[in-house]
Amino acid sequence: MKAFFGITAKIELILAMIALVFSSCGENGVQLKQSVSGKAGEIVIVANKVYWESEPGTLLRDILACDYPLLPQKEPSFTLINIPENAFTNIFQIHRNIIIVKVDENLQEAKFAIQEDVWSAPQTVITIVAPNAAALSELIEAKREAIFNTFEQSERNRVIRNSKRYEERSLRNLVAETFGGSPYFPTGYSLKKKTDDFIWISYETTYINQGLFVYKYPVKDSTTMTLEGLIAARNEVMEKNVPGMLDGSYMTTTMIKEKEPQLKWVKYKDRSFGELRGLWEVQNDYMGGPFVQHAFYDKTGKNIIVVEGFVYAPRYDKRNYLRQVESIIYSFDWAENFSR
């Protein structure tokens, strides 16, 4: 995000802080933007021990290391790496996600800023400074949603950017011909199944399967876009189109206590959709994993279009794999808006 949240002074304060650490400018003063480092989902938090081990650090861990929703096993939303201010050298400055936390007694008020591509690209840096620890904690709490959403969107944007840069365009065209729009599918994805109202596109390795479904069905009544209606429609479509390895087996939705699907409404760019998140399993078999889908009305308003991503990775953590397919479905656009 390029917006600034809650900043009441000019950016000189932030630039001064950056100058206090290490500069990545060349001799002519032009900043050289190398590619970011770090793994997907990682955030480097620059904070001295006294703040990291007290309330400011506790708040940041609560915001960013909370459980990623509806995975088979618990995984944090982000992996946090704390380093003290004096260790914030070039090797860390090019990290993909950075939070700089600092107390400066000379300040009169706390400041919060979000910047992009400070030392590398595509990079996101949040700077939080305050005159004392109490004001620092208060600002972190007030910006809780902005902090989480900024990094969530940054991770999503990186996947979408790569999907568009290294795209299997034939897949996008195929989906758009059937549904009037499509996500952008990165290199490595391939068509697995196609019918008049269902397309299955998949990226498969020996132990990992990242799949995407795009399908549609008629609007029935006022219950079609409810939690119960979306689950019922999903189960019907999966039973018909996604068989398991054994006779009589097929994908369905897990409905166990504390792992039941969750529905929320999202407005993203110019689109509104229901986001259904949950776990899938194979009826009469032992396969399963997480899924997330976006459900929305087509241009006529008579059909529901669903774009869904799922992961099967029994040997591995699943957060990053699910975030990848989720980012791909976020890239959906109507055909008339396609970038060429």
Residue pairs with C-beta under 8 A, 6 or more apart in sequence:
1 114
1 116
1 124
1 150
1 153
1 154
2 114
2 116
3 114
4 11
4 112
4 113
4 114
5 112
5 113
5 114
5 143
5 146
6 111
6 112
6 139
6 142
6 143
6 146
7 111
7 112
7 113
8 109
8 111
9 111
11 113
13 107
13 111
13 129
14 111
14 113
14 115
14 127
17 100
17 102
17 127
17 129
18 118
21 46
21 85
21 88
21 93
21 100
22 88
22 89
22 90
22 93
24 31
24 32
24 90
24 93
24 94
24 119
24 120
25 31
25 32
26 32
31 119
33 117
33 119
33 120
33 121
34 94
34 120
34 121
35 94
35 120
35 121
36 94
36 95
36 96
36 120
36 121
36 122
36 123
37 91
37 94
37 95
37 96
37 120
38 44
38 95
38 96
38 97
39 79
39 320
40 96
40 155
40 158
40 320
40 323
40 324
41 77
41 78
41 79
41 155
41 319
41 320
41 323
42 78
42 79
42 80
42 81
42 95
42 96
42 97
43 64
43 78
43 79
43 80
43 81
43 97
43 98
43 99
43 151
44 81
44 82
44 83
44 92
44 95
44 97
44 98
44 99
45 52
45 57
45 60
45 80
45 81
45 82
45 83
45 98
45 99
45 101
46 83
46 84
46 85
46 88
46 92
46 98
46 99
46 100
46 101
46 102
47 56
47 57
47 60
47 82
47 84
47 85
47 99
47 100
47 101
47 102
48 84
48 85
49 84
50 133
51 57
51 101
51 103
51 133
51 136
52 82
52 101
54 133
55 133
55 137
56 101
56 133
56 136
56 137
56 140
57 82
57 101
59 137
59 140
59 141
59 144
60 80
60 99
60 101
60 140
60 147
61 80
63 140
63 144
63 147
63 148
64 76
64 77
64 78
64 80
64 147
64 148
64 151
65 76
65 77
65 78
65 79
65 80
66 76
66 77
67 74
67 75
67 76
67 77
68 75
68 76
68 77
68 319
68 322
69 262
69 277
70 259
70 261
70 262
70 277
70 278
70 279
70 290
71 290
71 318
71 319
71 322
72 279
72 288
72 289
72 290
72 318
73 317
75 317
75 318
75 319
76 319
77 148
77 152
77 319
78 97
78 151
83 92
85 102
88 100
92 98
93 118
93 119
93 120
94 119
94 120
94 123
95 120
95 123
96 120
96 122
96 123
96 124
96 154
96 158
97 123
97 124
97 151
97 154
97 155
98 118
98 123
98 124
98 125
98 126
99 125
99 126
99 127
99 128
99 147
100 125
100 126
100 127
100 128
100 129
101 128
101 129
101 136
101 140
102 127
102 128
102 129
102 130
103 129
103 130
103 131
103 132
103 133
103 136
104 129
104 130
104 131
105 131
105 132
106 131
107 129
107 130
107 131
108 131
109 130
109 131
109 135
110 128
110 129
110 130
110 131
110 135
110 136
110 138
110 139
111 127
111 128
111 129
111 130
112 126
112 127
112 128
112 139
112 143
112 146
113 126
113 127
114 124
114 125
114 126
114 146
114 150
115 124
115 125
115 126
115 127
116 122
116 123
116 124
116 125
117 123
118 125
119 125
122 154
122 157
122 158
122 161
124 150
124 151
124 154
126 147
126 150
126 151
128 136
128 139
128 140
128 143
129 136
130 136
130 138
130 139
140 147
155 323
155 327
156 323
156 326
156 327
156 330
157 327
158 327
159 186
159 323
159 324
159 327
159 328
160 184
160 327
160 328
160 330
160 331
162 186
163 183
163 184
163 185
163 186
163 327
163 328
163 331
164 184
164 331
164 339
166 186
166 187
167 184
167 185
167 186
167 187
168 185
168 186
168 187
168 188
168 189
168 190
171 182
171 185
171 189
171 190
171 191
171 201
172 182
172 183
172 184
172 185
172 338
173 182
174 182
174 191
174 194
174 199
175 181
175 182
175 183
175 199
175 201
175 214
176 182
176 335
176 338
178 194
178 196
178 197
178 199
178 214
179 199
179 214
179 216
179 298
179 305
180 298
180 299
180 305
180 334
180 335
181 305
181 332
181 333
181 334
181 335
181 337
182 214
182 332
182 333
182 335
183 212
183 214
183 307
183 328
183 329
183 330
183 331
183 332
184 328
184 331
185 201
185 212
185 328
186 328
188 203
189 201
189 202
189 203
189 212
190 201
190 202
190 203
191 199
191 200
191 201
192 200
192 201
192 202
192 211
193 199
193 200
193 241
194 200
195 241
197 215
197 216
197 217
198 213
198 214
198 215
198 237
198 240
198 241
199 213
199 214
199 215
200 211
200 212
200 213
200 241
200 242
201 211
201 212
201 213
201 214
202 209
202 210
202 211
202 212
203 209
203 210
203 211
204 210
207 313
207 314
207 315
207 316
208 311
208 312
208 313
208 316
208 321
209 311
209 312
209 313
210 309
210 310
210 311
210 321
210 324
210 325
211 309
211 310
211 311
211 312
211 325
212 307
212 308
212 309
212 310
212 325
212 328
212 329
213 237
213 241
213 242
213 293
213 306
213 307
213 308
213 309
213 310
214 305
214 306
214 307
214 308
215 237
215 241
215 305
215 306
215 308
216 298
216 303
216 304
216 305
216 306
217 233
217 236
217 237
217 303
217 304
217 306
218 302
218 303
218 304
219 297
219 301
219 302
219 303
219 304
220 229
223 229
224 230
224 233
224 304
225 274
225 295
225 304
226 263
227 261
227 262
227 263
227 276
230 263
230 274
230 276
230 293
230 295
230 306
231 253
231 255
231 261
231 276
231 278
233 304
233 306
234 253
234 276
234 293
234 306
234 308
235 252
235 253
237 306
238 250
238 251
238 252
238 253
238 280
239 250
239 251
239 252
239 283
242 250
242 251
243 249
243 250
244 250
244 251
244 282
244 283
244 284
244 285
244 287
245 282
245 285
245 287
246 284
246 285
248 283
248 284
249 282
249 283
249 284
249 285
250 282
250 283
251 280
251 281
251 282
251 283
252 280
252 281
252 282
252 283
253 261
253 278
253 279
253 280
253 281
254 260
254 261
254 278
254 279
254 280
254 281
254 288
255 261
259 278
259 279
260 278
261 276
261 277
261 278
261 279
262 276
262 277
262 278
263 274
263 275
263 276
263 277
264 274
264 275
265 272
265 273
265 274
265 275
266 272
266 273
266 274
266 275
266 294
268 330
271 296
271 332
272 296
273 294
273 295
273 296
274 294
274 295
274 296
275 292
275 293
275 294
276 292
276 293
276 295
277 290
277 291
277 292
277 293
278 290
278 291
279 288
279 289
279 290
279 291
280 288
280 289
280 290
280 291
280 310
281 287
281 288
282 288
287 312
287 314
288 312
289 310
289 311
289 312
289 313
289 314
289 318
290 310
290 311
290 318
290 322
291 308
291 309
291 310
291 311
292 308
292 309
292 310
292 322
292 325
292 326
292 329
293 306
293 307
293 308
293 309
293 329
294 306
294 307
294 308
294 329
294 330
294 332
295 304
295 305
295 306
296 304
296 305
297 303
297 304
297 305
298 304
298 305
299 334
307 329
307 332
308 329
309 322
309 325
309 326
309 328
309 329
310 325
311 318
311 321
311 322
311 325
313 321
